[in-house]
Amino acid sequence: MNYLWPQLVELPYFRALLRAVEARFYEEIELPAPILDLGCGDGHFAQHAFAHPLDVGVDPWWGPLLEAQEREAYHGLTQADGARLPFPDGYFASAVSNSVLEHIPHLDDVLAETARVLRPGAPFVFCVPNHNFLPTLSVGRALDRLGLRPLGDAYRGFFNRISRHHHCDSPEVWRARLERAGFVVDEWWNYFSPAALRALEWGHYFGLPSWVSKLLFGRWILAPTRWNLAPTYWLVEKHYHEPPRREDGAYTFYRTHRRKVLSGT
């Protein structure tokens, strides 16, 4: 299945590309119900990545939840902080969190709470930017090559802020963090090449008209037609079809499961 076009007609191209690449990973993953989507946002990803509605979507922001409700991507929606989930112990049989955890300052509390509401052995699948993300940004690298490393560091800090990232960590850091919370890492892989990241990086600037459109009209793409989006599709399709597992990838996909016995239980 091609996930790129359905994303491209509704999202700025850089977000569409990343989400399309990530959607492919879920095709081979079995997620037993009930399923929790931690940080579901507006439900756009779940609507296009999964064949059936997920059981529960949770997000701290009310506005995106209203959009998620219209998309009918979930059987139920709950407004809650990830560190205070209104569900009993072991309520869910699996959980996903797609490009969400990097934005959470109180991450350890959220991971511990996620473990609490999952059954022993339940899979928890998520993806996040990794330690390659900031060093690979093209503007920062160009400034470094010109001998302007302080400016390069300033740019990386700026881009991290506009991306609202609190965590761009290596798999080793994530493994230790997950183990503290009560998870076991089964598998992980890096994805999204430096070339794909350049498309994402510059898309933040070229995508400003989409941001204005969303602000004024409630839609990222005003003309979601093939004649309008065909050139964009042609430019990003090569990145969508890249080999998905890359050592130099700027993002990491994790397959984990909740440990059989949590500490203190």
N, C-alpha and C positions, 0 to 999 in steps of 0.2 A: 504494500500500500504506500502511496506517495502522500506524505503528510505536509509537504511544503506548500502546495497551492492553497489548501484550506486555511493555513496560517497566514499566508501572504495577503489574502483578500480582506483580512480583518485587523492585521497588526502592522506596525512599522517593520520594514524588511529585516532589520537586524534582529529584532525579537522573534520574528517569524522563522528565521533561519535557525536560531538556537533551539526554539521550541520544537521545530520539526525534527531536528537531529535527535533531540531527547525523546520524542514520542516513539521513535523506532525501538528504543531500548525496552519499552514495556511490553512489546509484542510477545516476548518469550518468557515473561515473568508471570507466574501464577500468584494471584492475590486472593486468598480466601476471604469470604465475607463474614462479618461486617468489616468494611474497609474505611479507614480514617484518612482523609486528605488534610494534612496539617499545613495551614497557610494556603487555603484554596483560592484566595483572591476572587476574581470575577468569574471563575469557573471555565474560562476559555480553554485552558490546557486540558482539563479533564474532559470537556465536551468533545475534543478532537482526538485525544490520545487513547480513550477507552471506549470499547464497543457498547458498554452499558453504564448507566448512572452509578456513581459510587455511593456508598451508604451515607456517609456524613462528611461534610466539608466544614472546616473550622477556620475562622479568620478574625483578627481583632478589629477590623474596620467594617463599618456598616455599609458604606457605599458600594464597595465591591461585592458584598454579599447580596445586595439587591440585584446586581447584574447577574450573579451566579444563579439566583432564583429564576430569572427570566430564561436562562439557558437550559434549565431543567437537567443539569449535569449531576445532581445529587438527589438522593431520597430525602435528605434532611440537611439543614444548615444551622450552624451555631456561631454566635458571636462570642468569642472568648480569647483570652490571652493563653498562649501555648503553655505557660507555666502553671495555669489554673484551669484545667480541662474539667468540665462538669459531667464526668462519666465515672462509673465505678471501676475498681481495679479489674483488669483483664477483660474489659468490655469488647475490645476489637481483636479480630483475628489477623489483621494486617494493617499496614499504614504506608503512605507515600508522602513525600514532601519535595516538590519540584522547584528548585532554585529559590528556596525560601530561607533556609537556615543561615545562610551567609549574612542575612539582614538583621539577625536577632542579637541584641547586646547580651541578654541574659540567657545565653545558649545552654549552659549546663543545666539550668533549672528546667528549660523546655525539654531537653533530652530525657532528663530523669522523669518528668511527668509523662512523656510519651511512652517510656518503658512501663510506667505504672498502669496505663490504660490498655496495654497490649497483653495478650495471653502469653504464657511461657512458650517459647519457640516461634512466636509470630514473626513473619518477615516485616522488616522496615526498610523501604527503598527510597533513596533520595539522591540528589545531585547538587553540587556546589562548585563555585570557582575555586581553583587551587593556587598553589605557590607559583605557578608559571604565569598567572594572569597579569599581575602588575609588571614583571620584568619584560613581558612580551609586547606591551603596548607600543605601537609604532612611533608615536610622537616622543615618548620618553626615550626610546632607543635612539632616535635621530639626535636628540639633544645630548645624549651620552656620547655619541660618536663625534659630536662637535666639541667635546671637552666641556660641556655645560651640565655636568652631572647634578649640581644643586637644582637647576631648572628642571632637569628630567625627574628628579625626586618630587619636586613641587607639582609637576604635571601628574605624576602617578598618584600623589595624594589627592589632587583635584578630581581625577577621574574616579578614584575610589569613593570620594564623597558623593559625586553625582550618581554613582551606581548604588549608593547606600549600602556599601559593604562594610561589615564589621569583622568578617573572617574570610581570608583567602589563604587557607592552610594546606600543608602537605598531607598525604595519606597517613604518615606516621603520627602527626598531631591529631588527626581525626580518629585514628585507631585508639589512641590513649583516651581521648575525650569520650568516645563511645563506650569503651570498656568501663570507665568510671560510672557511666549512666546505666549500665546493665545490658549492653548490646555486645554481640559477637560479630565481627566483620567476616562475611563469607567470601566476598569477591569485590574488587573495585577495578576500574579502568579509567584512564584519562581519555578525553575526546576534545574536539574542536581545535583545529590546527592554528598555527600563527597567522596563516592567511585568512582563515575564517574569523579569527579574532580581530584582524584589521577591518574586515567588513563590519563587524559589530561595533568596533570603536568609532569608525567614521560615520556609521549609521546614527550615532547619538547626535551628530551635528547635522547631517543631511536630513535627518528625520524631524527636524524642528517644525516643518509645515504640518506633519502628522499630529504633532503635539497641539498645535493651534487648532487643527480640525477637531481633535478630541475635546478641547476646551470649549469651542464654540458650538459644535454640532453633536457632540457625544459619540463621534465615530472617528477612528484613526484614519480610515481610508474613505475618501468621499466618492471615488469612482472605482469600485472593486470589479473592474472589467478586464478581460484579457487584453484588449487593445491598450489599456492604460498600464497594466502590470507586467505585460510580456517582457519588456526590456529588463525590468527588475528581476523577474524570474530567471532570465537567461544569465544575468550577472551572478546570482547567488546559487544557482542550481549545482554548479561544480563543487561548492563547499558542502552542500547537502549530501552529495554522493561520495564524499571522501571516506576512506577507511575509518570506521568509527573509533577504533582503539589506537591511540597514538601516545607515545612516551612524552612528546612535547605538547600535548593537549593542555588547554588552559582551564578545563573543567574536569571534575571527577564524578563518576557515577558509582554509588555504593549499594551493594546488596548486603544487608545485615539481618540478624534476627535477635529477638529478645531472649536474653539468657534464661535458662530454665528456672533458676532461683536468684532473685535479686538480693543484694546485701541488705540485711535488716529485716528480711521477710521470712 
